[in-house]
């Protein structure tokens, strides 16, 4: 087949009962299958860091780059294809104007053919509401698992990358509002399955850390994950001109303009060296209190450089190079930051650190939910479903590792499903009934 190289772009529009998407294509129209190298690039917003973007393109190994966005146009095409000196077969931007684009065969084929997918900035709720529980996120996750598909994103495109994410369904939230009431209506911390990145299964990300400041709300997100889901969550954050590039080996490299600019990335986790590292008070209508003697959270802060030589190991979350340890804590709704010693989990409480793995599916569901318990000690398990106000609407006891619970009698909406063993360990996940 004869190939054609487009130095500018080919504009394609997809029409199904209105214009669902617009495509801007640059490069070789003949699909090139390469062995992508995998990984994730998380960028904090503002202007892209060129060296991190080169890393992202190199991981595609000469293949095809797909930019997915819900606003804007072709701004990435020439930048990725011509400006960075990394050879790729093509760059195509698809702007999805509504959720209907997820069902378009052309869009689905482009996801299947891509070696790398980049999520632009914008409104993360559009990304989530357009692509979650559709063929698009299924194809993306299949590509990550089976084809070493490279994933990256900036601003909103970074915010959707963790297992847990701030959905912004009701709009954004400030640090002041989040710390004053971690359950205010704008604090939409979600766990419904979306993008499945291997090294981000316990992570919630945040962006634009320097302008405006996001640290306080990020800690509030972690407090909500602990309180709502019974999970010891972790945070990865970037200043606006900083990027974290994570290889398949689980090593995070931090890119930025230091020492010319003060560009930072942060790796945040509850202090596992404490006997009890849970928030003292994370409740509706009250200021967050997560103090624990001024050592509630351990944070590894890293300056981003052009070489990306400063790193953090996401396999252990205990070791890094080129950074410094800090202690963060919340005292009655106020964030405090001090210099700290390295994290030490040797004295950690085993009951606090027990890994609990429970699969809940399908989610959303219409009639019943299946529960698969993979790693939760104890024999008797109690299942409890509560509404968003905390009222228990259904309870059940099971003594097997597999069970199905009927939810036909429940009104469609959002609930919390909790599984508890006889030792009191709990796993909680948001459940959507349609």
N, C-alpha and C positions, 0 to 999 in steps of 0.2 A: 504494500500500500504506500502511495506517495505521501510524504509528510509536508506540512506547511508550517513555517515559523512566523508568528505574528509579533511584530516589534511593538505595536501598541496594544489594542485589545479588540476582541470580537464581542459584541453585545448581543446577548440572547435573553429573551423574555419568555417566561412560562405562564401560560394562561389556562386557568381552570376556574370557571365561574368568576372571572376577574383575575387580575395579575397577582399571582401568589408569590412570585420571585423574579428577580432580575439577575442575570449572570454576566460577569465581565471576565473575558478569557484572554490570557497572554501566554504565548509559547507554542509548543508543539501539540497539535490536535490529536495526534496518535498517542494513545495511552502507553506509558512505559512502566512495566512492572519491575521494581527493584526490591532488594531485601532491606527494608527500612531497619533502623537501628534502635527504635523505641525511645522512650523517655518523655519527660514533661518539662515544658518551659513556662514558668509563672512570672508574669511581668506586672509591675505595680501600677502602671498607668502612665499618663503623659507621653512623651516621646519614647519610642522603642530604643532599647539599648542595642546598638549594632552588633556588638560581639556576642551577646546572648542570642540575637536573631540569627547570626551566622551558625551558632551551635545548633539551633533548631533546624535550619535548612540542611546542615551537614548530616543530621540524624535521618533525614529523608533519603539520603544516599542517591541523589540524582533523580529522584522520582517526581511525582506530581503533588503540588501543594494546593490544598483547598482552604479558602478563607470563608468561614460562615459568620454571618452577621445579620442583624435585624434592622439596621439603619445604615446610612452612609452609602458609599459607592465603591470605586475601584482603587482607593488610595494605596492599598498594599501591593497591587500587581506589579508595577514597575519597580517599586522598592525591593521586593523579594526577588524578582526575576533578573533585574539589571544592575541594581545599585550596590549589592553586597559582595559581589565577586564569587558567589557560590553557584555552581551549575545545577540547575533543576530543569526538569522536562517541561513543566508548565506551572502557572499560577492561575487559579480561577477563584474569583470571588462570587459567591452566591448570597444575595441579599434577600432574606426571607421576609416578606411583607405580612405574613400571617401564618397560622398553624397549618393551613392547607398545603403549604410547600412540602411538609414532611411526608405527605402521601404521594408526591410526584415521583414518577419512575426515574426521570432525569436526575433529580436531586439525589435520590437514593443511589443511583449508579455512580455518581461522582464521589459519594462517601465511600462506596465499596472500592473504587479505583485509587483513592488517595493514599499516598505514603505518609502524609503529614496533614493535620488539620489545625488551623489557627482560628481561635474565637476572638473577634474584635471586641472593643469596648461598647458601651451603650447601657441598656437597661437589662439587668440580669433576669428579671422576671419575664421579659419577653423570651429570652433564651430558654428558660425553664418551661414556660407555658406552651411555647411552640414545639419543643423537641422532646420533653420528658414523656415517657411511656408511649413513644411513637417508633416507627421503623428507624428513625434517624439515630436516636440514642442506642438502640439495639445494634445497629450496624457499626456505630462508633466503638461500642464496647467489644463487639466481635473482632474488630480490627485491632484493638489494643491487645486482646487476649491471643489472637491467632496469627496476626501479621506484623507485630511490632510497630503498629501505627504510632507515629509521634503526635503528641498533643501539646498545644500551647495556647496561651491567651493572655490578654492584658486587661486590667481594670475589671469590668464585669466578666470578661472571658477568663480571668484568673479566679474570680470569686466563685465560679461554679465547679471548680475542679476537685474539691474534697468530697469525701463520703458525706460529711455534714456541710451545710452551706447556708448563708444568709440569703434567703430568696428575694428579699425586697418586694414581696407581694403587695404590701401596703405602702410602699415607698421606702426611702432610706431612713436611717436612725442615727442620731448623734451619740457620741460617747456620753455626754451629760445625761441624755434621756435614758440610755441603756443602763447606766449605773444607778440612776435615781429609781428606776423600776425595771428590772430585767424581764418582766412579763408585760410591759406596755404593748399596745396593739401593733406597733411597728417592729417588734422584735420577732420576726418570722424566721426562726432557726429550724431548718428542715433536714430530714434524713431520708426522704423518699428516694429510692434508687434512681440515679441519673448517670453521671460519668464515673466509671470504675477504674481509677488509677491505683495500681498495686501498692505504691508507697504512701498513699494518702487515705487509707481506709479509716484512720482515726482522726483525720485532720479537717479543720475548717480554716480557710484562708481569709485574708483581708488585704486590702490594697490602699494606695494613697496615704500611707502612714504618716508622711510628713506634712502634707497640705491637702485636705484638713487632717488633723490628728485623729487616728482611729483606734489607738491602743485600748482605751477604756471600754469601748463597745466590743472589741475583740475578746477581752477577758470576760465580759458579760456573756458572749456567745459560749465560751468554754464552760462557764458556770451553768448555763442552761443545759448544755449537753450532759454534764454530770448529773444535774438534778432531774432532767426529763427522761434520759435514756439509760442512766446508770453506767455511763461510759466515761473513762478517763480520756477525754479528748485532748488533742494537741493543736497548736496553731502555727501557721507559716504566714508571714507578712512581709511586704516589700514597701519601701519608700517609692515615690513616683517614678524615679529614673533608675530603679534597681530591678534586677531579675534573678530568679532562682531556677537553675537548670538541673534537673534530676535525671541521672542516667539509670539504666536498668540495674545497675549495681547498688542503687539506693544512696549514692553519694550526691549531695546537693552542692552545686557550685554557684557562688554568688558573684554576679556581674554588676558593674556600676562604674562611676567616674571618680572614685576615691584614688588619690588624695586631693584632686582638684575640687571635687564635690563631696559632700557628706552623705553618701548613698549607703543605706543600711537594709539588711534583711534580719528578721527575727524568727527564732524557733522557740515556741512557748509551750510549757507543759506544767501541770500541777506537780508540786514538789514531792516526788515519790520517796524521799528520804524521811518524811514525816510519818508518824503513826497514823494520823488522820489528816488528810489533805483536802477534805471536802469543804465547800463554802459554809461559813457559819450561818449565813442567812441569804438564801436565794428564793424569794417568795414574791408573790404578786402584791403590788402596792407598796413595797418596802425597798429602801436602798440596799444595794448589794453590799454584803460584808464578807470578804474573803481575805482574811488577815493572816491567821496562823503564825502569830509572832513575827510578822513582817517577812515571812518566807513562804507564802502560799504558792507562788509560781516561780519556777526556774526558767530563765530566758537566756538563750545564747544569741548574742548580737554580733553580726558580722558586717564588715565594710565590703561593699561591692567594688571589685577592681576590673580592669580591662581584660585581665588574664583569667579571671574566675578561679584563681588558685586558692582562695579562702573557701573552706568547705564545712559541711556538717553531715554526720552519718545518720541517715534516717533508719538504718537497720537497728540501731541501739538507742538513738536519741540521747546519747551520753557523751559523745566525743566529736570534736571539731578542730579546725585549724584556722588561725588568724582572727579569732573572735574573742569575746569576753563574756563571762557569766554575770547575769544580773538577777536580783530578786525583785519581783513585782508583787504588790498586794493591794487590796481594796479595803479602805477603812471608811465604813459608813458612806459609800458612794463616791469616794475620792481615790483615784489611782495614785500610788506611790511607787517610785523606782529607786533602787539603791544598788550599789555594786555588790556582787555576791560571789560565793565560792562555787566550784564545780558541783554539779548534781551528783548525789551518791545514793543509789537505790539499795545499797547492801542491807540497810536496816529497815527497809520498807515492810509494811504490814502485808502479809500474804493474802489476807482476806480482802484488802483494798485492791491488790494487783491481780487477783484471779481473773484470767481471761475468760470472758463469757461470750460464747458465739451462738446466736440463735438466728435462724433464717425464718422470716415471715413472708409468705407469698400466697397468692398474688396480692400485690399492693400497688394500685387500688384493687378492690374486690367488690363484687355485687352480692355474693351469697354466702361464701365461707372463706375462712383464712386457714392456711396450712402452717403448722409450726414444726420446725425441725431443729432439735437441740443438739448441737455438735460438741459443745464443751462447757458443761455446767454441772458441777458436782452436786450430789444429793439425789434423792429418789423422788420425793413428792414435789411436783411443780404446780403452782397456782397461777392461772391465767386470769388477768383482770383487764377489762376494757373500760376506760374512763373517757368522758367527754372533755372538751377544752376547759371547762370550768372546774374540772377535778372530780366530778360526780361519777361514781362507779355505776356503769350501766349493765355490766355482765361479768360474772365470775365463773370459773370452771377449774376443776382439778384434774390433772393427768399424771400418770406414772410411767409414761413411755417417752421415748425420744422423738416420736413422730405423732402428731395429732392434728385433727381438723376441727375447727370451731365454727359453728353456724353463726352468721351475723344478719340473717335475713330479716329478723325482727327489729333491727336498728335503723333509725332514720339516716338517710345518706348524709355524709358529712365527714369531718376530720375528728379522729379519736386518738388516744394513746393506748397501746396494747403492752402490758407488762407481764413478764414471766418471772416468777420467783421460786427459788428452791427452798428446801427445808433449813438451809443455813442462813437464809435471809438475803442472799445475793440476788440482785434483780437486773433484768435486761428490759429496756423500754424502747419502743419504736413507734413512730407516728403511723397510724393506719387510716387510710382513706376508703370510705365506703361509698360507692356510687349508686 
